[in-house]
Structure formats: structure tokens, C-alpha cells
Amino acid sequence: MFPLDRQLSDAELDELVEQATVDAYDDQEQLTGLYTMLAEHLTVPFKTVVLGVEVTVKKVDLLPGSHIVAVCA
């Protein structure tokens, strides 16, 4: 895994997505694999900036219709 105290490069992000979706056979399985990796490995809560506003990401969720969302406050 990569250290989380720095911003990851595009190549590093691509590698993580590949690890999450390597055994997926279709789009839904890829989405589920990516969501599972995020849910298992993302340390929440954390602060970030969205559209210029500081927010706290409380959790990630998988919504019907193939959407992964960050629940922020």
C-alpha cells in the first residue's frame, strides 16, 4: 500500500483501482470492488476541501444506480 500522508500520483491511484477491480467481470462488480476497498481501507472521518469549502468526510456509501458517494458534514 501507499503511505497516506501525501497526495498520490495518477499512476498510484490507477494501481489501487486495478487492485480493487482485478477480479471483476462487469461494471457492477468493478463498482462493488472499488467501494469495498474504500470502505475497508479509508480512515474516516477526515477533513478535505470540496468546491472551496472545508468538509469532514464521515463515511462512504454505495447508492442504488451505481454511485459511490462521500457523506460529508
Contacts in CASP RR format, 6 or more apart in sequence:
PFRMAT RR
TARGET T0000
AUTHOR 0000-0000-0000
METHOD contacts of the structure
MODEL  1
MFPLDRQLSDAELDELVEQATVDAYDDQEQLTGLYTMLAEHLTVPFKTVV
LGVEVTVKKVDLLPGSHIVAVCA
1 41 0 8 1.000
2 8 0 8 1.000
2 12 0 8 1.000
2 16 0 8 1.000
4 43 0 8 1.000
8 16 0 8 1.000
16 37 0 8 1.000
17 34 0 8 1.000
19 37 0 8 1.000
20 30 0 8 1.000
20 33 0 8 1.000
20 34 0 8 1.000
20 36 0 8 1.000
20 37 0 8 1.000
21 29 0 8 1.000
21 30 0 8 1.000
21 33 0 8 1.000
21 34 0 8 1.000
23 29 0 8 1.000
24 30 0 8 1.000
24 32 0 8 1.000
24 33 0 8 1.000
27 66 0 8 1.000
28 66 0 8 1.000
31 62 0 8 1.000
31 66 0 8 1.000
31 68 0 8 1.000
32 62 0 8 1.000
34 68 0 8 1.000
35 60 0 8 1.000
35 62 0 8 1.000
35 68 0 8 1.000
38 60 0 8 1.000
38 68 0 8 1.000
39 60 0 8 1.000
42 60 0 8 1.000
44 57 0 8 1.000
44 58 0 8 1.000
44 59 0 8 1.000
44 60 0 8 1.000
45 56 0 8 1.000
45 57 0 8 1.000
45 58 0 8 1.000
45 59 0 8 1.000
46 56 0 8 1.000
46 57 0 8 1.000
47 54 0 8 1.000
47 55 0 8 1.000
47 56 0 8 1.000
47 57 0 8 1.000
48 54 0 8 1.000
48 55 0 8 1.000
48 57 0 8 1.000
49 55 0 8 1.000
50 72 0 8 1.000
55 72 0 8 1.000
55 73 0 8 1.000
56 72 0 8 1.000
56 73 0 8 1.000
57 70 0 8 1.000
57 71 0 8 1.000
57 72 0 8 1.000
58 71 0 8 1.000
58 72 0 8 1.000
58 73 0 8 1.000
59 70 0 8 1.000
59 71 0 8 1.000
60 68 0 8 1.000
60 69 0 8 1.000
60 70 0 8 1.000
60 71 0 8 1.000
61 68 0 8 1.000
61 69 0 8 1.000
61 71 0 8 1.000
62 68 0 8 1.000
63 69 0 8 1.000
END
